[in-house]
Amino acid sequence: MSLVARQYDVNVNQVFAWRKRYRARSTVATELQLMPVTVTPDQPVEPAPTRVSELIEIELPGGYRVRVGSGAKASMLRLVLDVLERR
């Protein structure tokens, strides 16, 4: 019993308890049977992906702050930055 318990990393007292319970039930109900079980290591838990903000903020000299959403076109952003740079 201790070899089986060590092989499956189970306390030997638990194996004895299961065996005793199985024998007690099997005399009462003949249809009760043990089923094979495969124990596998836990799968690594991947951290949830961090949410990417759809908004960036650009701080410019002179106290200007520009917030740009994901739908902004690069050409429009370049125009706005050029205008603010000239001020």
PDB file with SEQRES, HELIX, SHEET and CRYST1 records, atoms N, CA, C and O in Angstrom:
SEQRES   1 A   87  MET SER LEU VAL ALA ARG GLN TYR ASP VAL ASN VAL ASN          
SEQRES   2 A   87  GLN VAL PHE ALA TRP ARG LYS ARG TYR ARG ALA ARG SER          
SEQRES   3 A   87  THR VAL ALA THR GLU LEU GLN LEU MET PRO VAL THR VAL          
SEQRES   4 A   87  THR PRO ASP GLN PRO VAL GLU PRO ALA PRO THR ARG VAL          
SEQRES   5 A   87  SER GLU LEU ILE GLU ILE GLU LEU PRO GLY GLY TYR ARG          
SEQRES   6 A   87  VAL ARG VAL GLY SER GLY ALA LYS ALA SER MET LEU ARG          
SEQRES   7 A   87  LEU VAL LEU ASP VAL LEU GLU ARG ARG                          
HELIX    1 AA1 SER A    2  GLN A    7  1                                   6    
HELIX    2 AA2 VAL A   12  VAL A   28  1                                  17    
HELIX    3 AA3 ALA A   74  ARG A   86  1                                  13    
SHEET    1 AA1 2 LEU A  55  GLU A  59  0                                        
SHEET    2 AA1 2 ARG A  65  GLY A  69 -1                                        
CRYST1    1.000    1.000    1.000  90.00  90.00  90.00 P 1           1          
ATOM      1  N   MET A   1       0.815  -1.191   0.000  1.00  0.00           N  
ATOM      2  CA  MET A   1       0.000   0.000   0.000  1.00  0.00           C  
ATOM      3  C   MET A   1       0.863   1.261   0.000  1.00  0.00           C  
ATOM      4  O   MET A   1       0.571   2.229  -0.703  1.00  0.00           O  
ATOM      5  N   SER A   2       1.922   1.235   0.793  1.00  0.00           N  
ATOM      6  CA  SER A   2       2.753   2.438   0.866  1.00  0.00           C  
ATOM      7  C   SER A   2       3.445   2.724  -0.467  1.00  0.00           C  
ATOM      8  O   SER A   2       3.656   3.885  -0.817  1.00  0.00           O  
ATOM      9  N   LEU A   3       3.798   1.678  -1.208  1.00  0.00           N  
ATOM     10  CA  LEU A   3       4.405   1.882  -2.526  1.00  0.00           C  
ATOM     11  C   LEU A   3       3.428   2.542  -3.488  1.00  0.00           C  
ATOM     12  O   LEU A   3       3.794   3.456  -4.227  1.00  0.00           O  
ATOM     13  N   VAL A   4       2.199   2.082  -3.475  1.00  0.00           N  
ATOM     14  CA  VAL A   4       1.176   2.674  -4.340  1.00  0.00           C  
ATOM     15  C   VAL A   4       0.933   4.123  -3.940  1.00  0.00           C  
ATOM     16  O   VAL A   4       0.841   5.002  -4.797  1.00  0.00           O  
ATOM     17  N   ALA A   5       0.832   4.368  -2.654  1.00  0.00           N  
ATOM     18  CA  ALA A   5       0.589   5.731  -2.172  1.00  0.00           C  
ATOM     19  C   ALA A   5       1.726   6.660  -2.592  1.00  0.00           C  
ATOM     20  O   ALA A   5       1.482   7.765  -3.075  1.00  0.00           O  
ATOM     21  N   ARG A   6       2.969   6.210  -2.406  1.00  0.00           N  
ATOM     22  CA  ARG A   6       4.113   7.045  -2.802  1.00  0.00           C  
ATOM     23  C   ARG A   6       4.155   7.261  -4.303  1.00  0.00           C  
ATOM     24  O   ARG A   6       4.487   8.352  -4.767  1.00  0.00           O  
ATOM     25  N   GLN A   7       3.823   6.236  -5.059  1.00  0.00           N  
ATOM     26  CA  GLN A   7       3.859   6.336  -6.519  1.00  0.00           C  
ATOM     27  C   GLN A   7       2.914   7.427  -7.019  1.00  0.00           C  
ATOM     28  O   GLN A   7       3.219   8.132  -7.981  1.00  0.00           O  
ATOM     29  N   TYR A   8       1.757   7.560  -6.353  1.00  0.00           N  
ATOM     30  CA  TYR A   8       0.764   8.534  -6.799  1.00  0.00           C  
ATOM     31  C   TYR A   8       0.687   9.757  -5.895  1.00  0.00           C  
ATOM     32  O   TYR A   8      -0.247  10.553  -5.992  1.00  0.00           O  
ATOM     33  N   ASP A   9       1.676   9.901  -5.012  1.00  0.00           N  
ATOM     34  CA  ASP A   9       1.769  11.054  -4.119  1.00  0.00           C  
ATOM     35  C   ASP A   9       0.482  11.249  -3.318  1.00  0.00           C  
ATOM     36  O   ASP A   9      -0.077  12.344  -3.252  1.00  0.00           O  
ATOM     37  N   VAL A  10       0.030  10.143  -2.710  1.00  0.00           N  
ATOM     38  CA  VAL A  10      -1.180  10.131  -1.890  1.00  0.00           C  
ATOM     39  C   VAL A  10      -0.798   9.597  -0.518  1.00  0.00           C  
ATOM     40  O   VAL A  10       0.065   8.726  -0.405  1.00  0.00           O  
ATOM     41  N   ASN A  11      -1.427  10.108   0.508  1.00  0.00           N  
ATOM     42  CA  ASN A  11      -1.182   9.621   1.858  1.00  0.00           C  
ATOM     43  C   ASN A  11      -1.653   8.168   1.954  1.00  0.00           C  
ATOM     44  O   ASN A  11      -2.745   7.833   1.495  1.00  0.00           O  
ATOM     45  N   VAL A  12      -0.826   7.312   2.549  1.00  0.00           N  
ATOM     46  CA  VAL A  12      -1.153   5.888   2.636  1.00  0.00           C  
ATOM     47  C   VAL A  12      -2.453   5.665   3.410  1.00  0.00           C  
ATOM     48  O   VAL A  12      -3.205   4.744   3.091  1.00  0.00           O  
ATOM     49  N   ASN A  13      -2.727   6.483   4.409  1.00  0.00           N  
ATOM     50  CA  ASN A  13      -3.985   6.351   5.156  1.00  0.00           C  
ATOM     51  C   ASN A  13      -5.193   6.578   4.253  1.00  0.00           C  
ATOM     52  O   ASN A  13      -6.243   5.963   4.441  1.00  0.00           O  
ATOM     53  N   GLN A  14      -5.037   7.468   3.270  1.00  0.00           N  
ATOM     54  CA  GLN A  14      -6.135   7.720   2.329  1.00  0.00           C  
ATOM     55  C   GLN A  14      -6.385   6.485   1.477  1.00  0.00           C  
ATOM     56  O   GLN A  14      -7.538   6.152   1.203  1.00  0.00           O  
ATOM     57  N   VAL A  15      -5.338   5.806   1.057  1.00  0.00           N  
ATOM     58  CA  VAL A  15      -5.493   4.585   0.256  1.00  0.00           C  
ATOM     59  C   VAL A  15      -6.230   3.512   1.063  1.00  0.00           C  
ATOM     60  O   VAL A  15      -7.127   2.847   0.545  1.00  0.00           O  
ATOM     61  N   PHE A  16      -5.849   3.349   2.330  1.00  0.00           N  
ATOM     62  CA  PHE A  16      -6.538   2.381   3.184  1.00  0.00           C  
ATOM     63  C   PHE A  16      -8.016   2.756   3.341  1.00  0.00           C  
ATOM     64  O   PHE A  16      -8.886   1.886   3.302  1.00  0.00           O  
ATOM     65  N   ALA A  17      -8.293   4.046   3.519  1.00  0.00           N  
ATOM     66  CA  ALA A  17      -9.684   4.489   3.685  1.00  0.00           C  
ATOM     67  C   ALA A  17     -10.489   4.209   2.415  1.00  0.00           C  
ATOM     68  O   ALA A  17     -11.631   3.759   2.494  1.00  0.00           O  
ATOM     69  N   TRP A  18      -9.901   4.473   1.250  1.00  0.00           N  
ATOM     70  CA  TRP A  18     -10.604   4.202  -0.006  1.00  0.00           C  
ATOM     71  C   TRP A  18     -10.872   2.708  -0.163  1.00  0.00           C  
ATOM     72  O   TRP A  18     -11.962   2.302  -0.566  1.00  0.00           O  
ATOM     73  N   ARG A  19      -9.870   1.900   0.160  1.00  0.00           N  
ATOM     74  CA  ARG A  19     -10.033   0.451   0.034  1.00  0.00           C  
ATOM     75  C   ARG A  19     -11.136  -0.052   0.965  1.00  0.00           C  
ATOM     76  O   ARG A  19     -11.969  -0.865   0.564  1.00  0.00           O  
ATOM     77  N   LYS A  20     -11.138   0.426   2.191  1.00  0.00           N  
ATOM     78  CA  LYS A  20     -12.160   0.026   3.160  1.00  0.00           C  
ATOM     79  C   LYS A  20     -13.554   0.441   2.679  1.00  0.00           C  
ATOM     80  O   LYS A  20     -14.506  -0.336   2.757  1.00  0.00           O  
ATOM     81  N   ARG A  21     -13.659   1.680   2.180  1.00  0.00           N  
ATOM     82  CA  ARG A  21     -14.949   2.172   1.689  1.00  0.00           C  
ATOM     83  C   ARG A  21     -15.419   1.358   0.487  1.00  0.00           C  
ATOM     84  O   ARG A  21     -16.598   1.020   0.388  1.00  0.00           O  
ATOM     85  N   TYR A  22     -14.503   1.045  -0.421  1.00  0.00           N  
ATOM     86  CA  TYR A  22     -14.856   0.270  -1.604  1.00  0.00           C  
ATOM     87  C   TYR A  22     -15.340  -1.125  -1.216  1.00  0.00           C  
ATOM     88  O   TYR A  22     -16.344  -1.605  -1.743  1.00  0.00           O  
ATOM     89  N   ARG A  23     -14.632  -1.773  -0.301  1.00  0.00           N  
ATOM     90  CA  ARG A  23     -15.037  -3.110   0.119  1.00  0.00           C  
ATOM     91  C   ARG A  23     -16.396  -3.091   0.808  1.00  0.00           C  
ATOM     92  O   ARG A  23     -17.203  -3.997   0.599  1.00  0.00           O  
ATOM     93  N   ALA A  24     -16.661  -2.089   1.615  1.00  0.00           N  
ATOM     94  CA  ALA A  24     -17.948  -2.000   2.313  1.00  0.00           C  
ATOM     95  C   ALA A  24     -19.085  -1.812   1.320  1.00  0.00           C  
ATOM     96  O   ALA A  24     -20.152  -2.406   1.475  1.00  0.00           O  
ATOM     97  N   ARG A  25     -18.863  -0.999   0.315  1.00  0.00           N  
ATOM     98  CA  ARG A  25     -19.908  -0.747  -0.680  1.00  0.00           C  
ATOM     99  C   ARG A  25     -20.060  -1.904  -1.652  1.00  0.00           C  
ATOM    100  O   ARG A  25     -21.172  -2.203  -2.089  1.00  0.00           O  
ATOM    101  N   SER A  26     -18.969  -2.552  -1.992  1.00  0.00           N  
ATOM    102  CA  SER A  26     -19.052  -3.612  -3.003  1.00  0.00           C  
ATOM    103  C   SER A  26     -19.826  -4.825  -2.493  1.00  0.00           C  
ATOM    104  O   SER A  26     -20.362  -5.594  -3.291  1.00  0.00           O  
ATOM    105  N   THR A  27     -19.889  -5.004  -1.188  1.00  0.00           N  
ATOM    106  CA  THR A  27     -20.691  -6.118  -0.676  1.00  0.00           C  
ATOM    107  C   THR A  27     -22.167  -5.781  -0.734  1.00  0.00           C  
ATOM    108  O   THR A  27     -23.012  -6.674  -0.800  1.00  0.00           O  
ATOM    109  N   VAL A  28     -22.480  -4.485  -0.710  1.00  0.00           N  
ATOM    110  CA  VAL A  28     -23.885  -4.051  -0.758  1.00  0.00           C  
ATOM    111  C   VAL A  28     -24.354  -3.881  -2.194  1.00  0.00           C  
ATOM    112  O   VAL A  28     -25.424  -4.363  -2.567  1.00  0.00           O  
ATOM    113  N   ALA A  29     -23.551  -3.196  -2.996  1.00  0.00           N  
ATOM    114  CA  ALA A  29     -23.955  -2.915  -4.384  1.00  0.00           C  
ATOM    115  C   ALA A  29     -22.908  -3.480  -5.329  1.00  0.00           C  
ATOM    116  O   ALA A  29     -21.777  -2.996  -5.366  1.00  0.00           O  
ATOM    117  N   THR A  30     -23.271  -4.488  -6.082  1.00  0.00           N  
ATOM    118  CA  THR A  30     -22.300  -5.138  -6.959  1.00  0.00           C  
ATOM    119  C   THR A  30     -21.986  -4.296  -8.192  1.00  0.00           C  
ATOM    120  O   THR A  30     -20.970  -4.527  -8.849  1.00  0.00           O  
ATOM    121  N   GLU A  31     -22.842  -3.317  -8.521  1.00  0.00           N  
ATOM    122  CA  GLU A  31     -22.582  -2.508  -9.716  1.00  0.00           C  
ATOM    123  C   GLU A  31     -21.543  -1.416  -9.469  1.00  0.00           C  
ATOM    124  O   GLU A  31     -21.079  -0.793 -10.425  1.00  0.00           O  
ATOM    125  N   LEU A  32     -21.173  -1.170  -8.235  1.00  0.00           N  
ATOM    126  CA  LEU A  32     -20.183  -0.152  -7.920  1.00  0.00           C  
ATOM    127  C   LEU A  32     -18.793  -0.648  -8.299  1.00  0.00           C  
ATOM    128  O   LEU A  32     -18.352  -1.697  -7.831  1.00  0.00           O  
ATOM    129  N   GLN A  33     -18.112   0.107  -9.142  1.00  0.00           N  
ATOM    130  CA  GLN A  33     -16.772  -0.281  -9.564  1.00  0.00           C  
ATOM    131  C   GLN A  33     -15.852   0.931  -9.511  1.00  0.00           C  
ATOM    132  O   GLN A  33     -16.288   2.077  -9.620  1.00  0.00           O  
ATOM    133  N   LEU A  34     -14.569   0.641  -9.341  1.00  0.00           N  
ATOM    134  CA  LEU A  34     -13.580   1.708  -9.407  1.00  0.00           C  
ATOM    135  C   LEU A  34     -13.362   2.078 -10.855  1.00  0.00           C  
ATOM    136  O   LEU A  34     -13.439   1.230 -11.744  1.00  0.00           O  
ATOM    137  N   MET A  35     -13.092   3.335 -11.085  1.00  0.00           N  
ATOM    138  CA  MET A  35     -12.829   3.799 -12.437  1.00  0.00           C  
ATOM    139  C   MET A  35     -11.389   4.284 -12.505  1.00  0.00           C  
ATOM    140  O   MET A  35     -10.889   4.881 -11.553  1.00  0.00           O  
ATOM    141  N   PRO A  36     -10.723   4.031 -13.620  1.00  0.00           N  
ATOM    142  CA  PRO A  36      -9.344   4.524 -13.751  1.00  0.00           C  
ATOM    143  C   PRO A  36      -9.325   6.049 -13.815  1.00  0.00           C  
ATOM    144  O   PRO A  36     -10.189   6.672 -14.431  1.00  0.00           O  
ATOM    145  N   VAL A  37      -8.334   6.624 -13.175  1.00  0.00           N  
ATOM    146  CA  VAL A  37      -8.184   8.079 -13.152  1.00  0.00           C  
ATOM    147  C   VAL A  37      -6.748   8.407 -13.516  1.00  0.00           C  
ATOM    148  O   VAL A  37      -5.813   7.771 -13.030  1.00  0.00           O  
ATOM    149  N   THR A  38      -6.582   9.383 -14.355  1.00  0.00           N  
ATOM    150  CA  THR A  38      -5.248   9.848 -14.715  1.00  0.00           C  
ATOM    151  C   THR A  38      -5.051  11.232 -14.128  1.00  0.00           C  
ATOM    152  O   THR A  38      -5.838  12.143 -14.384  1.00  0.00           O  
ATOM    153  N   VAL A  39      -4.007  11.385 -13.346  1.00  0.00           N  
ATOM    154  CA  VAL A  39      -3.706  12.673 -12.749  1.00  0.00           C  
ATOM    155  C   VAL A  39      -2.597  13.315 -13.560  1.00  0.00           C  
ATOM    156  O   VAL A  39      -1.542  12.714 -13.768  1.00  0.00           O  
ATOM    157  N   THR A  40      -2.834  14.530 -14.014  1.00  0.00           N  
ATOM    158  CA  THR A  40      -1.840  15.250 -14.805  1.00  0.00           C  
ATOM    159  C   THR A  40      -1.453  16.525 -14.078  1.00  0.00           C  
ATOM    160  O   THR A  40      -2.225  17.045 -13.272  1.00  0.00           O  
ATOM    161  N   PRO A  41      -0.268  17.027 -14.358  1.00  0.00           N  
ATOM    162  CA  PRO A  41       0.135  18.288 -13.720  1.00  0.00           C  
ATOM    163  C   PRO A  41      -0.773  19.422 -14.173  1.00  0.00           C  
ATOM    164  O   PRO A  41      -1.343  19.390 -15.264  1.00  0.00           O  
ATOM    165  N   ASP A  42      -0.892  20.412 -13.319  1.00  0.00           N  
ATOM    166  CA  ASP A  42      -1.678  21.592 -13.680  1.00  0.00           C  
ATOM    167  C   ASP A  42      -1.076  22.238 -14.915  1.00  0.00           C  
ATOM    168  O   ASP A  42       0.142  22.278 -15.086  1.00  0.00           O  
ATOM    169  N   GLN A  43      -1.944  22.736 -15.761  1.00  0.00           N  
ATOM    170  CA  GLN A  43      -1.487  23.467 -16.927  1.00  0.00           C  
ATOM    171  C   GLN A  43      -1.028  24.846 -16.469  1.00  0.00           C  
ATOM    172  O   GLN A  43      -1.648  25.438 -15.586  1.00  0.00           O  
ATOM    173  N   PRO A  44       0.051  25.369 -17.058  1.00  0.00           N  
ATOM    174  CA  PRO A  44       0.486  26.705 -16.648  1.00  0.00           C  
ATOM    175  C   PRO A  44      -0.603  27.730 -16.950  1.00  0.00           C  
ATOM    176  O   PRO A  44      -1.220  27.722 -18.016  1.00  0.00           O  
ATOM    177  N   VAL A  45      -0.810  28.582 -16.010  1.00  0.00           N  
ATOM    178  CA  VAL A  45      -1.832  29.611 -16.170  1.00  0.00           C  
ATOM    179  C   VAL A  45      -1.181  30.828 -16.795  1.00  0.00           C  
ATOM    180  O   VAL A  45      -0.255  31.413 -16.233  1.00  0.00           O  
ATOM    181  N   GLU A  46      -1.672  31.198 -17.952  1.00  0.00           N  
ATOM    182  CA  GLU A  46      -1.132  32.374 -18.615  1.00  0.00           C  
ATOM    183  C   GLU A  46      -1.811  33.602 -18.054  1.00  0.00           C  
ATOM    184  O   GLU A  46      -3.029  33.620 -17.881  1.00  0.00           O  
ATOM    185  N   PRO A  47      -1.027  34.633 -17.768  1.00  0.00           N  
ATOM    186  CA  PRO A  47      -1.660  35.847 -17.252  1.00  0.00           C  
ATOM    187  C   PRO A  47      -2.579  36.447 -18.309  1.00  0.00           C  
ATOM    188  O   PRO A  47      -2.315  36.364 -19.509  1.00  0.00           O  
ATOM    189  N   ALA A  48      -3.644  37.043 -17.841  1.00  0.00           N  
ATOM    190  CA  ALA A  48      -4.577  37.685 -18.772  1.00  0.00           C  
ATOM    191  C   ALA A  48      -3.843  38.804 -19.501  1.00  0.00           C  
ATOM    192  O   ALA A  48      -3.077  39.548 -18.890  1.00  0.00           O  
ATOM    193  N   PRO A  49      -4.072  38.923 -20.793  1.00  0.00           N  
ATOM    194  CA  PRO A  49      -3.387  39.988 -21.523  1.00  0.00           C  
ATOM    195  C   PRO A  49      -3.806  41.355 -20.994  1.00  0.00           C  
ATOM    196  O   PRO A  49      -4.974  41.597 -20.688  1.00  0.00           O  
ATOM    197  N   THR A  50      -2.841  42.220 -20.898  1.00  0.00           N  
ATOM    198  CA  THR A  50      -3.171  43.566 -20.435  1.00  0.00           C  
ATOM    199  C   THR A  50      -3.939  44.279 -21.531  1.00  0.00           C  
ATOM    200  O   THR A  50      -3.635  44.157 -22.717  1.00  0.00           O  
ATOM    201  N   ARG A  51      -4.912  45.004 -21.112  1.00  0.00           N  
ATOM    202  CA  ARG A  51      -5.715  45.733 -22.093  1.00  0.00           C  
ATOM    203  C   ARG A  51      -4.931  46.891 -22.640  1.00  0.00           C  
ATOM    204  O   ARG A  51      -4.388  47.711 -21.900  1.00  0.00           O  
ATOM    205  N   VAL A  52      -4.885  46.941 -23.914  1.00  0.00           N  
ATOM    206  CA  VAL A  52      -4.192  48.040 -24.567  1.00  0.00           C  
ATOM    207  C   VAL A  52      -5.162  49.203 -24.669  1.00  0.00           C  
ATOM    208  O   VAL A  52      -6.273  49.077 -25.184  1.00  0.00           O  
ATOM    209  N   SER A  53      -4.711  50.321 -24.167  1.00  0.00           N  
ATOM    210  CA  SER A  53      -5.567  51.502 -24.235  1.00  0.00           C  
ATOM    211  C   SER A  53      -5.683  51.946 -25.686  1.00  0.00           C  
ATOM    212  O   SER A  53      -4.719  51.880 -26.449  1.00  0.00           O  
ATOM    213  N   GLU A  54      -6.841  52.384 -26.045  1.00  0.00           N  
ATOM    214  CA  GLU A  54      -7.047  52.874 -27.403  1.00  0.00           C  
ATOM    215  C   GLU A  54      -6.789  54.367 -27.484  1.00  0.00           C  
ATOM    216  O   GLU A  54      -7.183  55.024 -28.447  1.00  0.00           O  
ATOM    217  N   LEU A  55      -6.131  54.889 -26.481  1.00  0.00           N  
ATOM    218  CA  LEU A  55      -5.883  56.319 -26.423  1.00  0.00           C  
ATOM    219  C   LEU A  55      -4.442  56.541 -25.979  1.00  0.00           C  
ATOM    220  O   LEU A  55      -3.995  55.967 -24.986  1.00  0.00           O  
ATOM    221  N   ILE A  56      -3.718  57.379 -26.722  1.00  0.00           N  
ATOM    222  CA  ILE A  56      -2.391  57.774 -26.272  1.00  0.00           C  
ATOM    223  C   ILE A  56      -2.412  59.268 -26.016  1.00  0.00           C  
ATOM    224  O   ILE A  56      -3.209  60.007 -26.595  1.00  0.00           O  
ATOM    225  N   GLU A  57      -1.529  59.689 -25.145  1.00  0.00           N  
ATOM    226  CA  GLU A  57      -1.465  61.106 -24.800  1.00  0.00           C  
ATOM    227  C   GLU A  57      -0.044  61.579 -25.067  1.00  0.00           C  
ATOM    228  O   GLU A  57       0.919  60.945 -24.636  1.00  0.00           O  
ATOM    229  N   ILE A  58       0.085  62.700 -25.784  1.00  0.00           N  
ATOM    230  CA  ILE A  58       1.383  63.258 -26.126  1.00  0.00           C  
ATOM    231  C   ILE A  58       1.483  64.619 -25.455  1.00  0.00           C  
ATOM    232  O   ILE A  58       0.637  65.488 -25.664  1.00  0.00           O  
ATOM    233  N   GLU A  59       2.539  64.802 -24.636  1.00  0.00           N  
ATOM    234  CA  GLU A  59       2.776  66.090 -23.992  1.00  0.00           C  
ATOM    235  C   GLU A  59       3.827  66.840 -24.793  1.00  0.00           C  
ATOM    236  O   GLU A  59       4.887  66.300 -25.110  1.00  0.00           O  
ATOM    237  N   LEU A  60       3.522  68.089 -25.117  1.00  0.00           N  
ATOM    238  CA  LEU A  60       4.415  68.913 -25.929  1.00  0.00           C  
ATOM    239  C   LEU A  60       4.911  70.090 -25.101  1.00  0.00           C  
ATOM    240  O   LEU A  60       4.275  70.486 -24.124  1.00  0.00           O  
ATOM    241  N   PRO A  61       6.053  70.646 -25.498  1.00  0.00           N  
ATOM    242  CA  PRO A  61       6.504  71.863 -24.821  1.00  0.00           C  
ATOM    243  C   PRO A  61       5.456  72.964 -24.971  1.00  0.00           C  
ATOM    244  O   PRO A  61       4.716  73.001 -25.955  1.00  0.00           O  
ATOM    245  N   GLY A  62       5.404  73.829 -24.017  1.00  0.00           N  
ATOM    246  CA  GLY A  62       4.420  74.910 -24.067  1.00  0.00           C  
ATOM    247  C   GLY A  62       3.125  74.533 -23.377  1.00  0.00           C  
ATOM    248  O   GLY A  62       2.166  75.305 -23.406  1.00  0.00           O  
ATOM    249  N   GLY A  63       3.076  73.355 -22.754  1.00  0.00           N  
ATOM    250  CA  GLY A  63       1.897  72.958 -22.001  1.00  0.00           C  
ATOM    251  C   GLY A  63       0.804  72.307 -22.828  1.00  0.00           C  
ATOM    252  O   GLY A  63      -0.288  72.047 -22.323  1.00  0.00           O  
ATOM    253  N   TYR A  64       1.089  72.044 -24.093  1.00  0.00           N  
ATOM    254  CA  TYR A  64       0.081  71.401 -24.928  1.00  0.00           C  
ATOM    255  C   TYR A  64       0.066  69.897 -24.651  1.00  0.00           C  
ATOM    256  O   TYR A  64       1.100  69.271 -24.416  1.00  0.00           O  
ATOM    257  N   ARG A  65      -1.115  69.361 -24.687  1.00  0.00           N  
ATOM    258  CA  ARG A  65      -1.294  67.926 -24.496  1.00  0.00           C  
ATOM    259  C   ARG A  65      -2.264  67.448 -25.574  1.00  0.00           C  
ATOM    260  O   ARG A  65      -3.363  67.986 -25.709  1.00  0.00           O  
ATOM    261  N   VAL A  66      -1.861  66.449 -26.331  1.00  0.00           N  
ATOM    262  CA  VAL A  66      -2.694  65.925 -27.414  1.00  0.00           C  
ATOM    263  C   VAL A  66      -3.066  64.491 -27.075  1.00  0.00           C  
ATOM    264  O   VAL A  66      -2.197  63.674 -26.770  1.00  0.00           O  
ATOM    265  N   ARG A  67      -4.338  64.188 -27.126  1.00  0.00           N  
ATOM    266  CA  ARG A  67      -4.810  62.817 -26.936  1.00  0.00           C  
ATOM    267  C   ARG A  67      -5.261  62.288 -28.282  1.00  0.00           C  
ATOM    268  O   ARG A  67      -6.050  62.918 -28.986  1.00  0.00           O  
ATOM    269  N   VAL A  68      -4.741  61.109 -28.629  1.00  0.00           N  
ATOM    270  CA  VAL A  68      -4.995  60.546 -29.946  1.00  0.00           C  
ATOM    271  C   VAL A  68      -5.648  59.188 -29.779  1.00  0.00           C  
ATOM    272  O   VAL A  68      -5.129  58.326 -29.069  1.00  0.00           O  
ATOM    273  N   GLY A  69      -6.790  58.995 -30.432  1.00  0.00           N  
ATOM    274  CA  GLY A  69      -7.490  57.723 -30.408  1.00  0.00           C  
ATOM    275  C   GLY A  69      -6.971  56.793 -31.485  1.00  0.00           C  
ATOM    276  O   GLY A  69      -6.213  57.207 -32.362  1.00  0.00           O  
ATOM    277  N   SER A  70      -7.380  55.535 -31.418  1.00  0.00           N  
ATOM    278  CA  SER A  70      -6.881  54.528 -32.350  1.00  0.00           C  
ATOM    279  C   SER A  70      -7.344  54.768 -33.782  1.00  0.00           C  
ATOM    280  O   SER A  70      -6.739  54.249 -34.719  1.00  0.00           O  
ATOM    281  N   GLY A  71      -8.405  55.545 -33.964  1.00  0.00           N  
ATOM    282  CA  GLY A  71      -8.915  55.780 -35.312  1.00  0.00           C  
ATOM    283  C   GLY A  71      -8.276  56.971 -36.005  1.00  0.00           C  
ATOM    284  O   GLY A  71      -8.630  57.279 -37.143  1.00  0.00           O  
ATOM    285  N   ALA A  72      -7.340  57.652 -35.344  1.00  0.00           N  
ATOM    286  CA  ALA A  72      -6.726  58.842 -35.939  1.00  0.00           C  
ATOM    287  C   ALA A  72      -5.803  58.453 -37.083  1.00  0.00           C  
ATOM    288  O   ALA A  72      -5.075  57.463 -37.009  1.00  0.00           O  
ATOM    289  N   LYS A  73      -5.847  59.259 -38.146  1.00  0.00           N  
ATOM    290  CA  LYS A  73      -4.963  59.027 -39.286  1.00  0.00           C  
ATOM    291  C   LYS A  73      -3.630  59.713 -39.020  1.00  0.00           C  
ATOM    292  O   LYS A  73      -3.578  60.800 -38.446  1.00  0.00           O  
ATOM    293  N   ALA A  74      -2.565  59.066 -39.444  1.00  0.00           N  
ATOM    294  CA  ALA A  74      -1.217  59.589 -39.218  1.00  0.00           C  
ATOM    295  C   ALA A  74      -1.039  60.963 -39.856  1.00  0.00           C  
ATOM    296  O   ALA A  74      -0.393  61.834 -39.275  1.00  0.00           O  
ATOM    297  N   SER A  75      -1.600  61.165 -41.036  1.00  0.00           N  
ATOM    298  CA  SER A  75      -1.449  62.455 -41.723  1.00  0.00           C  
ATOM    299  C   SER A  75      -2.113  63.579 -40.932  1.00  0.00           C  
ATOM    300  O   SER A  75      -1.583  64.688 -40.871  1.00  0.00           O  
ATOM    301  N   MET A  76      -3.265  63.304 -40.327  1.00  0.00           N  
ATOM    302  CA  MET A  76      -3.961  64.311 -39.528  1.00  0.00           C  
ATOM    303  C   MET A  76      -3.164  64.610 -38.256  1.00  0.00           C  
ATOM    304  O   MET A  76      -3.051  65.770 -37.860  1.00  0.00           O  
ATOM    305  N   LEU A  77      -2.618  63.588 -37.618  1.00  0.00           N  
ATOM    306  CA  LEU A  77      -1.820  63.783 -36.419  1.00  0.00           C  
ATOM    307  C   LEU A  77      -0.579  64.611 -36.736  1.00  0.00           C  
ATOM    308  O   LEU A  77      -0.205  65.494 -35.964  1.00  0.00           O  
ATOM    309  N   ARG A  78       0.064  64.326 -37.875  1.00  0.00           N  
ATOM    310  CA  ARG A  78       1.247  65.084 -38.270  1.00  0.00           C  
ATOM    311  C   ARG A  78       0.897  66.553 -38.462  1.00  0.00           C  
ATOM    312  O   ARG A  78       1.672  67.421 -38.062  1.00  0.00           O  
ATOM    313  N   LEU A  79      -0.239  66.849 -39.059  1.00  0.00           N  
ATOM    314  CA  LEU A  79      -0.691  68.225 -39.282  1.00  0.00           C  
ATOM    315  C   LEU A  79      -0.906  68.942 -37.947  1.00  0.00           C  
ATOM    316  O   LEU A  79      -0.464  70.077 -37.771  1.00  0.00           O  
ATOM    317  N   VAL A  80      -1.578  68.285 -37.018  1.00  0.00           N  
ATOM    318  CA  VAL A  80      -1.835  68.881 -35.703  1.00  0.00           C  
ATOM    319  C   VAL A  80      -0.520  69.138 -34.968  1.00  0.00           C  
ATOM    320  O   VAL A  80      -0.343  70.208 -34.385  1.00  0.00           O  
ATOM    321  N   LEU A  81       0.390  68.191 -34.983  1.00  0.00           N  
ATOM    322  CA  LEU A  81       1.674  68.366 -34.304  1.00  0.00           C  
ATOM    323  C   LEU A  81       2.495  69.483 -34.934  1.00  0.00           C  
ATOM    324  O   LEU A  81       3.162  70.238 -34.226  1.00  0.00           O  
ATOM    325  N   ASP A  82       2.453  69.595 -36.264  1.00  0.00           N  
ATOM    326  CA  ASP A  82       3.176  70.679 -36.943  1.00  0.00           C  
ATOM    327  C   ASP A  82       2.630  72.040 -36.535  1.00  0.00           C  
ATOM    328  O   ASP A  82       3.397  72.967 -36.275  1.00  0.00           O  
ATOM    329  N   VAL A  83       1.318  72.162 -36.477  1.00  0.00           N  
ATOM    330  CA  VAL A  83       0.686  73.439 -36.092  1.00  0.00           C  
ATOM    331  C   VAL A  83       1.068  73.782 -34.654  1.00  0.00           C  
ATOM    332  O   VAL A  83       1.420  74.928 -34.375  1.00  0.00           O  
ATOM    333  N   LEU A  84       1.007  72.841 -33.756  1.00  0.00           N  
ATOM    334  CA  LEU A  84       1.339  73.115 -32.359  1.00  0.00           C  
ATOM    335  C   LEU A  84       2.827  73.424 -32.184  1.00  0.00           C  
ATOM    336  O   LEU A  84       3.201  74.196 -31.301  1.00  0.00           O  
ATOM    337  N   GLU A  85       3.666  72.831 -33.015  1.00  0.00           N  
ATOM    338  CA  GLU A  85       5.104  73.071 -32.921  1.00  0.00           C  
ATOM    339  C   GLU A  85       5.450  74.513 -33.305  1.00  0.00           C  
ATOM    340  O   GLU A  85       6.401  75.090 -32.777  1.00  0.00           O  
ATOM    341  N   ARG A  86       4.673  75.088 -34.226  1.00  0.00           N  
ATOM    342  CA  ARG A  86       4.917  76.447 -34.697  1.00  0.00           C  
ATOM    343  C   ARG A  86       4.497  77.498 -33.676  1.00  0.00           C  
ATOM    344  O   ARG A  86       4.949  78.640 -33.755  1.00  0.00           O  
ATOM    345  N   ARG A  87       3.655  77.143 -32.731  1.00  0.00           N  
ATOM    346  CA  ARG A  87       3.150  78.111 -31.739  1.00  0.00           C  
ATOM    347  C   ARG A  87       4.175  78.458 -30.735  1.00  0.00           C  
ATOM    348  O   ARG A  87       3.912  79.256 -29.835  1.00  0.00           O  
TER     349      ARG A  87                                                      
END                                                                             
